[in-house]
Amino acid sequence: MSYLPTLRRAHNGAIALDGSAAAHEQISALADLYREDPEGVGDMLIEIADLKDRAERERDLDGLGHAEHMRDAIVTELIHEIGGAEIHLDPRDNHHALMQARSLAHHARRIGDAAQQRADQLAALTAIARGVREERRRPPAC
């Protein structure tokens, strides 16, 4: 089974990069770690949640404080303990990964083209609306 993210279409036709296979493995490893040390892992998870709340409060105070850095360090430690988040490519999967990368690039170009077309449409509509507003503001010709 490959743990590479896969490209799929979401229910609304949008493109989604699905990394659930890798997440499945990480959650399974976290469960194993929890079985070995439920109190330690539970404490880490609670601390991560508490630091997230504290970081949000600090962000509201113009980003003062260190809670976000502390939370990131604990998350990094936990990820390391469950085996990391790196995806080591099997050489046999390189062709599959290459095809996925090409497909992503193709879809990204299509998304970029569609976004550019929409931006051009919005610019034209804005110019038309601006012209209509300016026309309405002009005093009537005598």
GROMACS elastic network, one bead per residue, 0.5 to 0.9 nm:
[ bonds ]
;  ai    aj funct       b0    kb
    1    21     6  0.86571   500
    2     5     6  0.84113   500
    2    21     6  0.77313   500
    2    22     6  0.85914   500
    2    89     6  0.86828   500
    2    90     6  0.86266   500
    2    93     6  0.76883   500
    3     6     6  0.86248   500
    3    19     6  0.75247   500
    3    20     6  0.83008   500
    3    21     6  0.53112   500
    3    22     6  0.50319   500
    3    23     6  0.87538   500
    3    25     6  0.84748   500
    3    87     6  0.70420   500
    3    88     6  0.88454   500
    3    89     6  0.87754   500
    4    18     6  0.86541   500
    4    19     6  0.68917   500
    4    21     6  0.75119   500
    4    22     6  0.71232   500
    4    87     6  0.70179   500
    4    89     6  0.81309   500
    4    93     6  0.89817   500
    4    97     6  0.75297   500
    5    17     6  0.60735   500
    5    18     6  0.51322   500
    5    20     6  0.74142   500
    5    21     6  0.73822   500
    5    22     6  0.75815   500
    5   100     6  0.88080   500
    6    16     6  0.82015   500
    6    17     6  0.55935   500
    6    18     6  0.50814   500
    6    19     6  0.66540   500
    6    20     6  0.88756   500
    6   100     6  0.73211   500
    7    15     6  0.70001   500
    7    16     6  0.58429   500
    7    18     6  0.61432   500
    7   100     6  0.71877   500
    7   103     6  0.81517   500
    7   104     6  0.74545   500
    8    14     6  0.85054   500
    8    15     6  0.58854   500
    8    16     6  0.53084   500
    8    17     6  0.63613   500
    8    18     6  0.69484   500
    9    12     6  0.77992   500
    9    13     6  0.55171   500
    9    14     6  0.55859   500
    9    16     6  0.57612   500
    9    17     6  0.85724   500
   10    13     6  0.52928   500
   10    14     6  0.51670   500
   10    15     6  0.58710   500
   10    16     6  0.59703   500
   11    14     6  0.72168   500
   12    15     6  0.88192   500
   15   107     6  0.79903   500
   17   104     6  0.89039   500
   18    21     6  0.79008   500
   19    22     6  0.56994   500
   19    23     6  0.63838   500
   19    24     6  0.87273   500
   20    24     6  0.58527   500
   20    25     6  0.86187   500
   21    24     6  0.50575   500
   21    25     6  0.65669   500
   21    26     6  0.88654   500
   22    25     6  0.52120   500
   22    26     6  0.63325   500
   22    27     6  0.87147   500
   22    85     6  0.80703   500
   22    87     6  0.80354   500
   23    27     6  0.60444   500
   23    28     6  0.84320   500
   23    85     6  0.88625   500
   24    27     6  0.52756   500
   24    28     6  0.61503   500
   24    29     6  0.86442   500
   25    28     6  0.50732   500
   25    29     6  0.61898   500
   25    30     6  0.86146   500
   26    29     6  0.50290   500
   26    30     6  0.61131   500
   26    31     6  0.86060   500
   26    79     6  0.81675   500
   26    82     6  0.65437   500
   26    83     6  0.76817   500
   26    84     6  0.81616   500
   26    85     6  0.76970   500
   27    31     6  0.61420   500
   27    32     6  0.86332   500
   27    82     6  0.84816   500
   28    31     6  0.50720   500
   28    32     6  0.63487   500
   28    33     6  0.86885   500
   28    82     6  0.88123   500
   29    32     6  0.50402   500
   29    33     6  0.61812   500
   29    34     6  0.85357   500
   29    81     6  0.87749   500
   29    82     6  0.53138   500
   29    83     6  0.74836   500
   30    34     6  0.60262   500
   30    35     6  0.85718   500
   30    41     6  0.84171   500
   30    78     6  0.84531   500
   30    79     6  0.86271   500
   30    81     6  0.83832   500
   30    82     6  0.57710   500
   31    35     6  0.61702   500
   31    36     6  0.87256   500
   32    35     6  0.50838   500
   32    36     6  0.64626   500
   32    37     6  0.88197   500
   32    82     6  0.85387   500
   33    36     6  0.51386   500
   33    37     6  0.62299   500
   33    38     6  0.76216   500
   33    41     6  0.72560   500
   33    81     6  0.79630   500
   33    82     6  0.70144   500
   34    37     6  0.50808   500
   34    39     6  0.78104   500
   34    40     6  0.78565   500
   34    41     6  0.56016   500
   34    42     6  0.73796   500
   35    38     6  0.56849   500
   35    41     6  0.89921   500
   36    41     6  0.89257   500
   37    40     6  0.54409   500
   37    41     6  0.61042   500
   37    42     6  0.82821   500
   38    41     6  0.53503   500
   38    42     6  0.57137   500
   38    43     6  0.83129   500
   39    42     6  0.50768   500
   39    43     6  0.59600   500
   39    44     6  0.85700   500
   40    43     6  0.51499   500
   40    44     6  0.62670   500
   40    45     6  0.87644   500
   41    44     6  0.50436   500
   41    45     6  0.62374   500
   41    46     6  0.86391   500
   41    78     6  0.82990   500
   42    45     6  0.51652   500
   42    46     6  0.61902   500
   42    47     6  0.85238   500
   43    46     6  0.51465   500
   43    47     6  0.60341   500
   43    48     6  0.85572   500
   44    47     6  0.50354   500
   44    48     6  0.61146   500
   44    49     6  0.86949   500
   44    74     6  0.72140   500
   44    75     6  0.84034   500
   44    78     6  0.79135   500
   45    48     6  0.50483   500
   45    49     6  0.63251   500
   45    50     6  0.86440   500
   45    74     6  0.88826   500
   45    75     6  0.85780   500
   45    78     6  0.89351   500
   46    49     6  0.51292   500
   46    50     6  0.61139   500
   46    51     6  0.85289   500
   47    50     6  0.50014   500
   47    51     6  0.59672   500
   47    52     6  0.84266   500
   47    71     6  0.77307   500
   47    74     6  0.83375   500
   48    51     6  0.51762   500
   48    52     6  0.61347   500
   48    53     6  0.88138   500
   48    70     6  0.85882   500
   48    71     6  0.54508   500
   48    72     6  0.82610   500
   48    74     6  0.69043   500
   48    75     6  0.70529   500
   49    52     6  0.50508   500
   49    53     6  0.64833   500
   49    54     6  0.87297   500
   49    71     6  0.83109   500
   50    53     6  0.52404   500
   50    54     6  0.62514   500
   50    55     6  0.86000   500
   50    71     6  0.86960   500
   51    55     6  0.58608   500
   51    56     6  0.84694   500
   51    67     6  0.54749   500
   51    68     6  0.67044   500
   51    70     6  0.73769   500
   51    71     6  0.56001   500
   52    55     6  0.50591   500
   52    56     6  0.62584   500
   52    57     6  0.87266   500
   52    67     6  0.72941   500
   52    68     6  0.67224   500
   52    71     6  0.67641   500
   53    56     6  0.51915   500
   53    57     6  0.63858   500
   53    58     6  0.86918   500
   53    67     6  0.87586   500
   54    57     6  0.51003   500
   54    58     6  0.61428   500
   54    59     6  0.85717   500
   54    65     6  0.89703   500
   54    67     6  0.61023   500
   54    68     6  0.78912   500
   55    59     6  0.60303   500
   55    60     6  0.86355   500
   55    63     6  0.80088   500
   55    64     6  0.88381   500
   55    65     6  0.76199   500
   55    66     6  0.74900   500
   55    68     6  0.50380   500
   55    69     6  0.86660   500
   55    71     6  0.83398   500
   56    59     6  0.50017   500
   56    60     6  0.63899   500
   56    61     6  0.88462   500
   56    63     6  0.85053   500
   56    67     6  0.87568   500
   56    68     6  0.82973   500
   57    60     6  0.51406   500
   57    61     6  0.66518   500
   57    63     6  0.84550   500
   58    62     6  0.68188   500
   58    63     6  0.52177   500
   58    64     6  0.54495   500
   58    65     6  0.60008   500
   58    66     6  0.82870   500
   58    67     6  0.76864   500
   58    68     6  0.86814   500
   59    62     6  0.52950   500
   59    64     6  0.66395   500
   59    65     6  0.83003   500
   60    63     6  0.65907   500
   60    64     6  0.85974   500
   61    64     6  0.61345   500
   61    65     6  0.88919   500
   63    66     6  0.86914   500
   65    68     6  0.79220   500
   65    69     6  0.88253   500
   66    69     6  0.54005   500
   66    70     6  0.62401   500
   66    71     6  0.86648   500
   67    70     6  0.50356   500
   67    71     6  0.60177   500
   67    72     6  0.85199   500
   68    71     6  0.50524   500
   68    72     6  0.60985   500
   68    73     6  0.85936   500
   69    72     6  0.50657   500
   69    73     6  0.61791   500
   69    74     6  0.87300   500
   70    73     6  0.51386   500
   70    74     6  0.63714   500
   70    75     6  0.87002   500
   71    74     6  0.51945   500
   71    75     6  0.61408   500
   71    76     6  0.85074   500
   72    75     6  0.50570   500
   72    76     6  0.59844   500
   72    77     6  0.85064   500
   73    76     6  0.50661   500
   73    77     6  0.61551   500
   73    78     6  0.86450   500
   74    77     6  0.50011   500
   74    78     6  0.61520   500
   74    79     6  0.85676   500
   75    78     6  0.50478   500
   75    79     6  0.60695   500
   75    80     6  0.84843   500
   76    79     6  0.50849   500
   76    80     6  0.61055   500
   76    81     6  0.86099   500
   76    84     6  0.84518   500
   77    80     6  0.50512   500
   77    81     6  0.62130   500
   77    82     6  0.88413   500
   78    82     6  0.63706   500
   78    83     6  0.87994   500
   78    84     6  0.84200   500
   79    82     6  0.52578   500
   79    83     6  0.64780   500
   79    84     6  0.50092   500
   79    85     6  0.66260   500
   80    83     6  0.52833   500
   80    85     6  0.77033   500
   81    84     6  0.69479   500
   82    85     6  0.84797   500
   83    86     6  0.84795   500
   84    87     6  0.86488   500
   89    92     6  0.81469   500
   89    93     6  0.64525   500
   89    94     6  0.68257   500
   89    97     6  0.84217   500
   90    93     6  0.51863   500
   90    94     6  0.67360   500
   91    94     6  0.51727   500
   91    95     6  0.80976   500
   92    95     6  0.69110   500
   92    96     6  0.80336   500
   93    96     6  0.50980   500
   93    97     6  0.60855   500
   93    98     6  0.85221   500
   94    98     6  0.59860   500
   94    99     6  0.85259   500
   95    99     6  0.61736   500
   95   100     6  0.85905   500
   96    99     6  0.51200   500
   96   100     6  0.62035   500
   96   101     6  0.86256   500
   97   100     6  0.50140   500
   97   101     6  0.60844   500
   97   102     6  0.85668   500
   98   101     6  0.50458   500
   98   102     6  0.61520   500
   98   103     6  0.84923   500
   99   102     6  0.51059   500
   99   103     6  0.60697   500
   99   104     6  0.85506   500
  100   104     6  0.60503   500
  100   105     6  0.85488   500
  101   104     6  0.50121   500
  101   105     6  0.61410   500
  101   106     6  0.85702   500
  102   105     6  0.50532   500
  102   106     6  0.61304   500
  102   107     6  0.85973   500
  103   106     6  0.50477   500
  103   107     6  0.61573   500
  103   108     6  0.84526   500
  104   107     6  0.51261   500
  104   108     6  0.59305   500
  104   109     6  0.85405   500
  105   109     6  0.61556   500
  105   110     6  0.86399   500
  106   109     6  0.52057   500
  106   110     6  0.63635   500
  106   111     6  0.87130   500
  107   111     6  0.60876   500
  107   112     6  0.84765   500
  108   111     6  0.50023   500
  108   112     6  0.60206   500
  108   113     6  0.85132   500
  109   113     6  0.60673   500
  109   114     6  0.85499   500
  110   113     6  0.50662   500
  110   114     6  0.61332   500
  110   115     6  0.85112   500
  111   114     6  0.51106   500
  111   115     6  0.60502   500
  111   116     6  0.85516   500
  112   115     6  0.50310   500
  112   116     6  0.60899   500
  112   117     6  0.85908   500
  113   116     6  0.50907   500
  113   117     6  0.61900   500
  113   118     6  0.86183   500
  114   117     6  0.50976   500
  114   118     6  0.61772   500
  114   119     6  0.85743   500
  115   118     6  0.50926   500
  115   119     6  0.60857   500
  115   120     6  0.85878   500
  116   119     6  0.50069   500
  116   120     6  0.61446   500
  116   121     6  0.85965   500
  117   120     6  0.50811   500
  117   121     6  0.61996   500
  117   122     6  0.86442   500
  118   122     6  0.61146   500
  118   123     6  0.85131   500
  119   122     6  0.50722   500
  119   123     6  0.60968   500
  119   124     6  0.86275   500
  120   123     6  0.50458   500
  120   124     6  0.62281   500
  120   125     6  0.86257   500
  121   124     6  0.51525   500
  121   125     6  0.61384   500
  121   126     6  0.84946   500
  122   125     6  0.50223   500
  122   126     6  0.59304   500
  122   127     6  0.84919   500
  123   126     6  0.50686   500
  123   127     6  0.61721   500
  123   128     6  0.86576   500
  124   127     6  0.51036   500
  124   128     6  0.62319   500
  124   129     6  0.86163   500
  125   128     6  0.50711   500
  125   129     6  0.60946   500
  125   130     6  0.84836   500
  126   129     6  0.50618   500
  126   130     6  0.60050   500
  126   131     6  0.85420   500
  127   130     6  0.50289   500
  127   131     6  0.61559   500
  127   132     6  0.86657   500
  128   131     6  0.50864   500
  128   132     6  0.62585   500
  128   133     6  0.86970   500
  129   132     6  0.50665   500
  129   133     6  0.62094   500
  129   134     6  0.86076   500
  130   133     6  0.51197   500
  130   134     6  0.61498   500
  130   135     6  0.85367   500
  131   134     6  0.51002   500
  131   135     6  0.60525   500
  131   136     6  0.86225   500
  132   135     6  0.50449   500
  132   136     6  0.62447   500
  132   137     6  0.87201   500
  133   136     6  0.51373   500
  133   137     6  0.62983   500
  133   138     6  0.89188   500
  134   137     6  0.50680   500
  134   138     6  0.64491   500
  135   138     6  0.54365   500
  135   139     6  0.86530   500
  136   139     6  0.78844   500
  136   140     6  0.89049   500
  137   140     6  0.89236   500
  138   141     6  0.84715   500
  139   142     6  0.88496   500
